[in-house]
């Protein structure tokens, strides 16, 4: 979870800095927001690749750990369905 917070904070900081630079250069209102969004996205793609990879790895590991829970839930559902089939009236 720490990697997600670190990456998100870095992206927000980069956006705010970019917005400040764009504002100082003369862009205002919606134009400033759009330019800051585009420029910070491109810059973060290059500068934050290591943090993005770390975040992706931690999320993948967390999801892989959660797959065991899904398997247990499926097994429990199948067992419950079998129990329901036994108690159904025939015909």
N, C-alpha and C positions, 0 to 999 in steps of 0.2 A: 504494500500500500504506500510505502514511503516513496517508491519510484514514481508512482502516479502523481502524488502530491508535488514532488520535485519538478517533474516535467510540466505539470499544469501551472505551477507558480512561475517557472521560467518562461513559458509561453505568454502568460499574462504580463509579466514584467517587460518582455520584449515588445508586446503590443503597446503598452503604455509609453515606453521610451520612443518607439516609432511614431506614435500619435503626437508626442511632444515635438519631435523633430519635424514632422509634417506640418504641424501647427505653426512652428517658428518660420518655416519656409513659405507660409502664406496660405495654405489650404485651410478652409473653414467648414464647419457643419458636416454634412453628409459626405462631401468629397474627402475631408480629412479622415473620417472613419473608414471609408472604402479603401483609400490609399494605405492607411496604416494597417488594415487587415491584410491586404495583398502583400505588402512589403514585409510585414512581420511573419507572414506565412512562409514566404520564400526564404527569408533569412533563417527562420527556425528550422526549416528543412535541412539546411546546411549545417548550422551551428549546433543544433540539439539532436543530431543523429544518435550520439552515444546514449543520451538520456532516453530517447524514444525507443532504442533497442532494449535498454534495461527495463523500461516500463512494459514493453511487449513481452519480454521473457517472464517477468513476474506475473503478468496477467495470464499468460499461457499456462504457467505452472499452477496457478490458482484454479483455473478452469479444469485442468487435467485432474487435479485433486478432487474437484467437485463431481467428476464423472462417476466416481465410485458411489456417490450418493444417488445419482440418477439410476444406476444399475440396481441398487437396493430398493429404490422406490418401484421400479419396473417389476422386480421379483415379488415384492409385496402385493402389487396390483394383480399380478397373474395368480398368486395364491388366493387372493380375495375373490377373483373371478371364478376360480375352481370351486371355492366354497359356496358361492352363489348358485353355480350350476347344480351342485348336489342337492340344494334345498328347493329347487324349482319343481313345481308339479309337472308331471308328464301328461301330455296330450292336451 
